[in-house]
C-alpha cells in the first residue's frame, strides 16, 4: 500500500536532506507509527506521503514514493487527495470554520466531491458513530474538547474513504484521555476497515499499546523498523534522542539491580509491566 525506494529529499536552500535514503513498505490495514526526535524528518515524511513534498514545498527529491498505486511525486494533488487523507497535529488547522455544526463540518469534503445527498447522509451517520461523535452532531465544532475536535478532524477525512490515512502527531495537544480516544479510533479503523494508518507520534506508551509496527527516524534516516515490543525496548533509543516508556525504564532498572533476569524481555506497556513484575 505504501512503498518508498531510496527516497532522499532536500528543502529549497537546505544544505542537508530532510529525508535521506528511505526505503520501506507498509501493507494494507497496518497501523504503522513513525517516531523520532524533533527534526528527525517525521513531518516531512508525512507530507511526502500526501504529495505535498515536493509538489507544494518544492525542493529536490530522488527515489520513488508509491501510495495505493499512485506515484505521489508525479500525480496531481487532486488525485492524491482522493486516496490519501492527511490529518494535521492541530485540529484548528483542519476545521474549516465554514460550517456551524459537527455534522455539516463532516459533510464539507463530501460536498466538494459532489457526492449525492442520498449517499452523503448515511456516510456521515456511519462515520460519526465510528468516531464517537453521534451525540455531538448539532454542536459547534469550536465548542468541542481537544480530543473531540481531533476526532472530528479525523472523521472529516475518513468520511471521504481514503485508502491511506496519514497523521502528523495528532495527539500533540491532547491530554491522556483525548490521546487514547484518537488512538482507539485509529486502531479500530485499521482493524475493521482495512485502511492503512501511518502516524507520526511522540507518545510512545500509546504507540506501544496500539501500533502494529514502529519506524524510527534519525536525521532523516531510517534507523530502526519492527514491532513495538522490539523497537521501543531497544537500548539504542537514547542514541536517537528518544526515551523508552516508563515501564521499560523501571523494568531495565530492576534487571540492573538483579531483581529480574536479564534474559526477560522488557515491557513497553502497562499490561506487559504487570506481567514482568509478577
Secondary structure as UniProt FT lines:
FT   STRAND          2..10
FT   TURN            12..13
FT   STRAND          19..26
FT   TURN            28..29
FT   STRAND          31..35
FT   TURN            38..39
FT   HELIX           42..49
FT   TURN            50..51
FT   HELIX           52..55
FT   TURN            56..57
FT   STRAND          60..67
FT   TURN            68..69
FT   STRAND          70..71
FT   TURN            72..74
FT   HELIX           77..81
FT   TURN            82..83
FT   STRAND          84..87
FT   HELIX           91..93
FT   HELIX           102..112
FT   TURN            113..114
FT   HELIX           117..130
FT   TURN            131..132
FT   HELIX           134..136
FT   TURN            137..138
FT   HELIX           141..143
FT   HELIX           146..158
FT   TURN            159..160
FT   STRAND          164..168
FT   TURN            170..173
FT   HELIX           176..192
FT   STRAND          196..200
FT   HELIX           204..210
FT   STRAND          213..218
FT   TURN            219..220
FT   STRAND          221..226
FT   HELIX           228..231
FT   TURN            232..233
FT   HELIX           235..240
FT   HELIX           246..256
FT   TURN            257..258
FT   TURN            262..263
FT   HELIX           270..277
//
